[in-house]
């Protein structure tokens, strides 16, 4: 069973809960018949009963729910003597930023890649909105190696525009531009508005030339590119300085997908075949590449944020991206990702709020007093129990907080003087970075975008 509620609501604000009964592959069941009982003791309707009938997809939506007080909450659904929990709901006052969950990387039949399991563009958008309960999605179909032409491109962009429906659902125009190993690897451009035509630099270009040509076509402020599964053998994403397009045009990295996790060498969920060179997210961060974190599915079964029946090498947990937005619109999602106001998760919609020395995740601050401790503040909540909250500084885990419950709060002072910690690069000068990793009992993880502290003059 899947229970999906908004991650952030205000006291007294009506919202909806999406309910799905899933089969063994993660698709909505058409065999189930019966009632699902859902409890939310914190709502004005503490017991909800959702009837389902055999022969129809087991999808339902409970409207008009209200949480009256501030706090962190979960719904609990019961079926056949078993219990399931929703994602956590943070009820708080004030305008603030909301969490918009999306899958930035879904392939459809138009990718011409593992087409035997792929579905249509319409299926991608409908599944994202109504099955997975996502706020936004990107159909990022392949264009390289002759897999796209003008007519197919126009069809892709027309569908993207047709399904964009703010403030209820957002589509983000994108595609996958394959680049060779050492030239940037597999990279996805994302756009504010659909361009007239794509740019493919596979044969002779790299991440920098791709960005230069896209900038000429749509303007530098209207797109950015994202490397993914950078540790893939063959088309690795080491991203040497000569092809790095800069932080404004490459603001984030896809740290996890169904291919595996590219956080650091030795992580628990690597790709099946791993490039031997320094191509993990931590390798790139240590060189001064300023990259926030996102995650997606890279689904070739057209299953946004879900499992589905994938090719054998795409067998890890589905990824999700949390974009912190003032409203649900394409511009807001685009701006959140481009400014690194985002974080990555796998399997669960983990609630995560992180600051380092008062600076929120994804942002940068000068730190003039190098001996002054940096306070890392974390609030986290998950669908399953949180096993640990870990603080990572300059690629090394420096603190581990064992939680053991579905909520966790951490206040940790990093007291080591920055004088012995500075990294140096031509991109950031002297810097240190910190991020937080959350691990859940279900195997789910979340990664906050880093905070960068710069050495003051």
N, C-alpha and C positions, 0 to 999 in steps of 0.2 A: 504494500500500500504506500502511496505517496500523498503527503499532506503538505500543501504549499501555501504559506501566508506571506504578506508583506513583511520585510525584515524590520522596518521602522514605521510606526504609526504614532498618532497623537491621542491623548485621552479623549474619548468620546467621538473619535473620527470613524465613520463606517468604513469597513473594508470587507473583502471577500476571501474565503478559504477554498482553494482548489483541492479536490479529492479524486484520486485515481486508484483503481484496483488493477494491478499489473500482473502479466503472466511471467513465466520464467525467463523470458528474454527482455523484459522491461517494457513491453508494449501493453496498451490498455486491453484488459481481458474482454473477450466477447462471449465467454462461457459463464461468467459469474452471474449468479442471481441471488439476491438477498439484500440485507440491510447492513450498513456500516454505522456504528455508533461512535460519535466523536464528542469528547468532553473538553470544555474549556472553562474551568471553574472561575476564571478571571473575567469571563464575558457575561453580557446580560442574558445570553442563552446558554446555560452551562451544559446542556445535552442537545446534540444535533443528531438526527437520524437521516441517513441518505439511502434511499432505495435504488437498487440497480436491477435491470432485467436482462436475461440471457438474450444474445443476438445483437446487442448494442454495445459499443465501446463503453467500458465502465469508467466514465468521466462525469463529474458533477461539480457544482460550485455553490457554496453557501454564501449568500449575500447579506449585507447589512449587519455584520458582526461589529461589536464595539468593545474596546477595553477601557474601563473607566479610570484606571489608576496607572501611575508611572511604575515601570519595572521591566524585568525580563520574564517572558512567559513562553509556554509551548502548549499546543493542542495534543491530545492523545486519542488515537483511534483504535478501536478493538474490532477484531474479526476472527471468528473461529477460536476464541480463547487466547489469541495473541494480541500484543499491543504494539502500536507504532506511534512515533512522535513526529510532529511537524518540525520544520525549521524554527529557530527561536524568533520571537517577536519582541523587539525593543520598543516599549511605549515611553515616549518622552515628550516634554513640552518644548515649545519654541519652534521657529522655522527650520533652521539647520539644514544639513544635507541628508537626503534619503539614499538608501541603498537600492540601486537598480541592477538586478541580476541578468546576465546575458551569456550567450555562447558566441564568441567571436569567430568561430572556425568550423563551419559545417559544409560538407560537400554534397552535391546533388548529382543526379544522372548526367547533368551537363558537364561535369568534370571529366567524363570518359575515363574514370579510374575506378577499378573494382565495381564496374557498372552493374554486375549481377545482383548486388545488394543495395544499390542506391535508389533513391526515390526522387520525385519531382521537386521543383522549386516551391510549388504550392504546398506540397507535403511538408517541406522544411519549415515554412512560415506558420502553417496551421499547427504542426506538432509543437513548435517552440511556444506558441501563444496558448494553445488550448490543452495540450497534453502535459508539457513540462511547466507551464505557468511562468515562463520567462517574461521579463520586461522588454528585452531587446535581443536581436540575433543578427548574425552576418552569414549569408551564404557566400562562402569564399571559394568559388570554383576555380579549377586550374585553367590557365591560359597558355602555358608554355608547351613546347613540343607539338605545336599544331592542334592543340585541344580546344581552341576557340577561334572564332572569326567574327566579323562585324555583325552578322545577323544573330548569332548566338549571344553575343555580348549585349545587343540591344534587348533581346528577350530577357536576359538576366536582370538588367537594370530596370526594365519595365515592371517586372514582377516585384523587385525591391521597392519601387515607388508605390505600387498598388497596395502592398501590404503594410506600408508605413502608416500608423494610425495613432499618433500622439493625442492625448496623454495616456492612452491605454496600452500601446504597443509600438515599438520603434524598430525599424530595420536600418542597418548601417551598411552602406555600399562598400564592397570589398572584392578582392580576388586573390588567388595565390600565384605569385610570380616566382617560379623556380629559378634559383641561381646556383652556380657551381660551388663546390667546396672551396673555401677560402675567398670566394667572391661575395659571401653573405649568406650562402645556403638558402633554404626555402624561406621565403619572405612574403608577408601579406601587406599590401597597401590598403588603407582605409580612408574614406572620403566623406566630406560634408555633403556633397551632392554627387550624383553619378556623372562621371566624365563621359565625353562623347565616345572615347575609345580607350582601350587599355594600352599599356606599354609593356613589352616583353623584352628583357635583356639577357635571356638565358645563354644565347650563343656566345656573346662577346662582352657582355656588360657585368656590372657588379652593383652592390647596394647603393653606392654613391652615384653612379651614372643613371641608375633607375630613378633615384630621387631628383637628379638634375633634370631629366626629361619630363618627369611628372610635374615638377615645379614650373617648367615652361608651359605646360599644358593647362594646369588647373590653379597655379599659384601655391607658393610654399605654405601658406596658412590654411590650405584646404585639404591637406592630406598628411598622413604619416605612415611609416612602414614598421612592421613588427616581425622580427625573426622568430622562428619556432623550431622545435626539436633540434636545437643547435648542436647536439651531440650525435646526430645521425651520421653513420658511416657513409662516406661518399660525398654527400652534399652537406658537409658540416658547416657550422656557423661560427668559426673562430673570429670573423669580422676584424681583420687587421686594420690598423689606423688608416691606411691608404684607401680603404673602401668604406670606412665608417662615415655616415653622412651627418653626424652631430646629434645632440640630444633633442633638438626641436623636431627633427624629422624621424628619429628613431627613439621614441621616449620610453617604450616598454618592451619587454621580452615575454613570450609565451613560455612560462616556466614548466607547465605541465599540460599534457593532453592524454588521450587514450594510447598514444605511443609510449608514454612513460614520462618520468620527471628528469629535467635537465638542470636541477638546482646546483648540485656539487657532485664530484666524483665520489662513489661509494654510497650514494643515497639508496633508499630502500626500493625504489621503483625505476631503475634505469631502462633505457631503450634496450631492445633485444640485441642490437649491434651498435657498439659505441665507438666513436672516433677517438683515437688515442691522444689527440692534442688538447690544448686548453680551450675548450668550447662550452664549458658549463657556464651558467649564469654568474656564479661566483668568480670564475676566471675573468669574465668580461667586466664585472664590477670592480675587481681588484686593479684592472688597468685604467679605471677612471671613466668607463662608459656608464653614463647616468641612465639606468634602466629601472623603471618600475616593473611590477609583476602583474601579468594576466594569465588566465588559463582557459582552455577550450576543450572541445572533444576531438577536433580534427576527424570527425565522424565521416566514414565513407559508406555508412548505412543510412545517412540522412536522419540521425537521431539526436537532435539538440539536447544537450545536458543529460542524456540518458544512455542506457547500455546498448540494446539492439544486437543484431547479429552482424558482427564486423569481420573483416579479414583477420587471419590468425595473428598477425603481428600488431594489430590494434586492439589490445585486450586488457588495458588498464582501466582505472576508474575514470569516469567522465570528468572533465574540468569545467569550471565556471568562473566568470569574472564579475566582481562587484564593482560597479561604477558609482562613485559618490556624487550625486547630482542634486541641483536645486529643484528640478522639475524633470519629468520624463519627456524628452524631446531628442531628436537626432543631434542637434547642436550640443545639447547638454551632455549626452553620452560621449560624443566625439571630444568635447573639451575636457571632460573628466579623464579620459584615457590619455589624451595628449599632454595633460598637465600632471599625470601620474597620481591623480586622486582616485585610486583604485587598488584592489588587491585580488589575489588569486585563491582559488579553492578547488578541491576535488571531492566529488560525491555529494557533500553536504553544503548547504548554504550557511556557512559559519558566520556568525556575527563577530566582527573584529574591529576594535577601535584602539589605535596605537599612537603614542607620541614619544619623542625622544628629546629630552631637555625642553619640553613645551612645543616642539615642532611636530606637526602631524605627518603621518606617513606619506612618502612620495615627495616630500619637500626638502628644501636646503636652508641651512642657517650658518652664519659665521659664528665661531666659538672663540671669543678673545681670551678667556681665562682657561688655558689648557689644563690646569690642575683641578678645575672645578668639576665635581661629579655630574654626570648626566643621568637624570631620572627617567627611566623607561616606565611608562604607564600603559597598562594593557587591560582592556575589558573584552572578554570573549565568551561566546555561548554557542552551543552546537545542538544538533539533533540527537546525537549519541553522547555518551560521557567523554569529556576531554581527558586524555591520558597525560598530556604535558603541554606546557607553554614554554618555548625556548627562545632565548635572546641570542641572536647571531650578530657578532661584530667583526667586520673585515673578513668574513667567511668562516669564522670560528665560533662555535657555540660557547658562550661565556656564562650562561645561567640556564638552569632547567628547573621549572616549577611544576611538580607533579600535582595535577588538579584532582582527578577522581570524581568529578561531578560534571553535569552538563553546562555549568557556568564556572567561569574562572576570572579572578581579578589579580593583577600583579602590579606591584610598585617596587622597582628594583633600581638601586643606585649603582651605576657603573663608575667606580671610584678610581680606576686606573688613569693616570695622566695621559692626555693625548700626545704629549711630547714624544713618547716612545711608540706611538701607534700610527702616526701619519703615514698614509700611502701617497705616492706622488705620480702625477700624470700630466701630460700636456693639455688634457681636456679640463681638469678640475684644479690643477695645482696640488697643494697639500690637502688631503681630505681623509676622513674616516666615515664609514657607513654602518648603520645598524638596522636590522629588520627582525621580525618575530615570526616564528614558525609554530603552528598549532597542530597537534596530532590527536586524533579522536579514536575511540574504541572500535569504530566501524572500519578503520583504515583511512578515513577521510583526513585531509590536511588542509591547512590554509597558510598562506604566506603574505604578510603585509608588505607593501612596497617599502623600500628602504628609506631611511632618513639620512641625508648627507650633512656632515658638519665640516665646514671649511676653515682652514687656518687663517685667522685674521692677520692683516699686515702688522 
